[in-house]
Amino acid sequence: MTDTGEDDPTDGADEEGLTYAEAGVDIDASEAATAALVGAAEGVAGDYAGLLDIGDRYLALATDGVGTKLLVAEALGDYSTVGIDCIAMNVNDLVAAGVTPAAFVDYLAVDEPDEGFAEQVGEGLRAGCDAADIELVAGETAVMPEVVTGLDLAGTCAGLATDDDLFPGEAGAGDALVGFPASGIHSNGLTLAREVTTRGHSYTDPFPVAEYGRPNCSRVADGETPRIGDVLLEPTRIYTDLLGPLRRAEARAAAHVTGGGWTNLTRLGEHRYVIDDPFDPDPVLDFVRAEGSVDDGEMHRTFNMGTGLVAALDPADADAVVEATDGRVIGHVEAADGDAHVEIRDLSLE
C-alpha cells in the first residue's frame, strides 16, 4: 500500500476483524455514487446492463474493469490472465440479464507504454473473448502518466436480446434457486484479500495447502503448490454457456454474485432468499477469512463464497437445468416479511 503519511485506517482492526471498508473500499458509498451517476443519465438501466430498444430487439451494454487484481498481477509480473477477468466481469453481467454477449471494446490506461505487459493483457483479452464466444472489435491504449500509476484495464461489452430472450428480472415466492460454482475469488474484494495477504505473507509465498486445502488454480500444473498470488489471479469464470439452459427453463431472473457478494440476490425482488445448500467456498476464501479475522457477514457481503451466478426459476424446471449444467438447487424463494434479505449459513443479509 502507498504511504500517504496519514493514519492507517486499518490500525487496530485485528481486534474485531478486518472489513472491506477498512481495507479501502466502502461498498455503500460506492453504490451511492453509482446511483447518483445513473440518476443523471437517460436510458433504460437494468440491474446488470443498460438496455436500448432498437426496434425488434434490445442493444445491451455493460462496462466494468479488473480492479485491484491488477496489483497482484503487477507484483508477480504476470498480466496474462487479467484480460479474461475483464471480459468475464462484463459478460457475466449481460448473462444475468438474459442477454447474448456479442462484442467487446477494451480500454487500457498506462503511465508509460510497455509492449511486454500490453501483449500479455491482449493475450488474456483474446482468451476471454474466445471463451465467451464474442468478438474483440476495438480497443484504446491511453498514456496518462499524471493520472494513472502502472495501468488500469476496463472495457465495455455489447450484446443483443429480444423480449423473449430477456429474463423478466423478478423472482417469485416458491421459486427454486439454482447456483453455479465460482472458479475462485473472481475479481471482487481483492482490496481486502490483498490487505490480508500482505499483512503476514508475500504473493510469492506458497499457498498454505496443508492448512486450508488445495485451491482452484489453473495457473500451475497438477501436483505443484501454487503461490498465493497465483491463486488470487485465478481467472473469473465466464457463464455464457448457461444462457441456453436458463432460457429453455424460462428462468425468471438471475444474479451475478459480484460486488456486494450475496446481497446481489436482493436485486431479484422483495423476497426472502433461503440458501440451504450453497457451494463450499474456495480455500482461498477460507485463507482470507482466517488470516484477516474477517467475520462471516463481511465475507458474504464482499465475496462470492463459492457461487458465482444464481438463477430463480420454477421448481419444475430446476432439474433440467441441473442436468444440463454443473449447477445445483441451492435454495428457494419465500415471501418476505419486511425488506428483501438473504439467509445463508446462519446469516441474514440485506
C-alpha angles and dihedrals in degrees: 000000000000115000105235095175089244128115112281107249090211095059108126093007092122090075093069100017131268120284132201091245092052089050088056109272122096106193094194092053091046092052091048091053091048091050090051091051094047091046090060093053131075129228139066112304121192125193092266107013142027113242127208119190106227098173115271094024146008129265106217126199131191128177130192143137141220097255124196092340081091089070090060089050089050092051091054095038089233120120096160097113105033090086088063089055091051091053093043097051090055099038093048091055089056092047090054088059094047093252125143108230113228114168142009135209119194132205120201117186118190138175090223133003116263121175092197100064092030089061091049091050089050091052090055093047091052092048090049093049091049091051092048093042093234136125125254096218105171145344144191131218115197124191108210111159094173094049106036130046110203106335144314125205126199138144150176128244123204124203142170132227139167123219088262092052096053119089109239087237099224124099120210133219108269095030120138118237114221116194130198123208123253122231094230136296092340114197105306131089094022092134089062094040091050092049090052093047098048094048094071108358145042127238088241094055115109112260108255096247094164091060103037106018130250112309125214105269120159090175093080132047122261111274095027121109109239123223117246089249091053090055093049089051095054102133122252114258116251113224104194091115089068096064095084097050093042094050092047088052090048093235111205097212143340136208127210104216096223133118107011093029117222094358085080088082090070087070087074093072144287097308143117110256111203114196109189102156110034124165115264116261116255111258089250088068092050086052092053093046095049100038093047097037086233112173121237094250092055091047092053093046091051110033138041090242092209102318121087104178134021128193129195116214145146109293089232089064098042097087092056091054092046092050092050097046143026091263129112138193104271100172147319144255124254133182109270125238095210128338123006112272143166123231114202134149093353091310130117112206126187 
